[in-house]
Amino acid sequence: MGARGQCPACGYAYDTHTCVSDAGAKGPAPGDYSMCMKCGVALEFGAEGQLVEIPDQALPPDALGMIVLARRYLRRRRIEMN
């Protein structure tokens, strides 16, 4: 689903998002989790669809596990690109 905005932590401009746990999802719902693909901060969708930074300690274990794996992937890609 298309979306436009900025990461509240680093200002990275995004233009889309993808649901990794539900391929049939039409879009994010309030309380859904995400992650910035630039800085790796955990994010949560608010009631108006805005992304809000959320501390790792506040994430449920399954969401934290997915974010940790995604962060590892991002670090590996950055190393390979340099």
C-alpha positions in Angstrom: 0.0 0.0 0.0 1.3 3.5 -0.8 2.1 5.9 2.0 4.1 9.0 2.3 5.8 10.5 5.4 9.0 10.7 7.3 10.7 8.6 10.1 10.2 10.5 13.3 13.7 9.5 14.5 15.9 10.3 11.4 13.7 12.1 9.0 14.0 9.4 6.2 11.3 10.0 3.7 9.3 6.9 2.8 6.7 6.4 0.1 5.5 2.9 0.9 5.2 0.1 3.5 4.8 -3.6 3.3 3.2 -6.0 5.8 5.5 -9.0 6.3 3.1 -11.0 8.4 -0.1 -10.7 6.3 0.3 -10.7 2.5 -3.4 -9.9 2.1 -3.3 -6.8 4.4 -4.9 -3.7 2.8 -2.8 -1.3 4.9 -1.6 -0.7 8.4 -4.0 -0.5 11.3 -3.5 1.6 14.5 -1.1 -0.4 16.7 0.7 -2.2 13.9 4.5 -2.1 14.1 7.0 -1.0 11.5 10.7 -0.2 11.2 12.6 2.6 9.5 14.6 1.1 6.7 17.3 3.8 7.2 18.0 4.0 10.9 16.3 0.8 12.1 14.2 2.4 14.8 11.0 0.6 15.8 7.8 2.4 14.9 4.1 2.0 15.6 1.2 3.3 13.5 -1.0 5.7 15.4 -4.7 6.3 15.2 -4.3 8.7 12.2 -1.8 6.5 10.4 1.2 8.4 11.6 4.3 6.6 12.6 5.5 7.0 16.2 8.9 5.9 17.5 8.4 3.0 20.1 11.1 1.6 22.4 12.2 -2.0 21.8 11.1 -2.8 25.3 7.5 -2.0 24.5 7.4 -4.4 21.5 5.8 -7.8 21.9 8.4 -10.6 21.5 7.2 -11.6 17.9 7.4 -8.1 16.6 10.8 -7.5 18.3 12.1 -10.7 16.7 11.1 -9.6 13.2 12.7 -6.1 13.8 15.9 -7.6 15.1 16.2 -9.8 12.0 15.5 -6.8 9.7 18.1 -4.7 11.4 20.7 -7.5 10.9 19.8 -7.6 7.2 20.2 -3.8 6.9 23.6 -3.9 8.6 24.7 -6.7 6.4 23.6 -4.8 3.3 25.4 -1.7 4.3 28.6 -3.6 4.8 28.2 -5.3 1.4 27.6 -2.0 -0.3 30.7 -0.3 1.1 
